[in-house]
Amino acid sequence: MSFFSIDAAQGPVWMDGRLVPWDEATLHALSHGLNNASCVFEGARIYAGKVFRLEKHARRLLKSAEIMGITMHYTLARLCEATEELVRARGLESGYVRPVVWKGHEDLGIAAPHAKTHVAIAALSLGDVVPAEVRAAGVRLKTSSWARPAPNTAPLGAKASCHYALGSLAMREAQAAGFDDALLLDYRGFVAEATGTNIFIVKNGALLTPIADCALDGITRQAVLELARRRNIDAAETRLYPKDVCEADEAFLTGTASEILPIRAIDGVNFPAARPITDALTDDYFSLVGKA
Ligand code: PMP
């Protein structure tokens, strides 16, 4: 069972400029986005009826589309407005927004210059993705046999669907071995991120996270760096070896859906049970998003 299992209609969906019923939010089987991965997406949270850092998510979506060569016909303002219109129509207080952009079926060539761009935004009802007991205990990660690729072998600056083939394989591998998630190293052997979250460690009171050149520069990651600086915690983006992570005093993951999630162990190596900095930053994050 996934926390994102969808067992009933959650419509309407904003699609190419208008709200359509859930069952009509479909695409053609020959869509280039589906066949050739010309597809980018976002994931944002709704807290108290408002999308957290909506503009940052919309900006990242536009940037992702640009990197992938997908022509966008909507401005930043229009994307934000469409998202707000949908959230209002859905009447959601707590939820998750999934905008997705892909090239259509009008051109089955590799570059597909004639394929039209489609944009859909769905808003799902979503409460706490991570049960309180899992948040309290922390998650167990397994270092993946899959590695994040080099920048000249994948469009790493984009939140593009193509990256999630690797993420899905890594997650299935970790879960099949009885772990909660996978820790991905990059092609050089540095720590990159988990399958849908960024990683942080605490060592001697300082907060460290990998430079986001082989990982997504998460919006939650950026918020946590800001919060740490506000607390006068030394916070740096740096290169981390797996050994640095295993020797850390605390470690946690960050992401829109998971928020701040402590790591209990990596490959069977346990972290100390006390997590003062993780706990403090979690409190700060929950107040920032209006959850505390
Ligand atoms: N890394 C990956 C691979 C992700 O899919 C996500 C989720 N979007 C993150 C990190 C965290 O990013 P954010 O904080 O923007 O949700």
Boltz pocket constraint, residues with backbone or C-beta under 6 A from the ligand:
constraints:
  - pocket:
      binder: B
      contacts: [[A, 43], [A, 167], [A, 193], [A, 194], [A, 195], [A, 196], [A, 197], [A, 198], [A, 215], [A, 216], [A, 217], [A, 218], [A, 219], [A, 220], [A, 221], [A, 254], [A, 255], [A, 256], [A, 257]]
      max_distance: 6.0
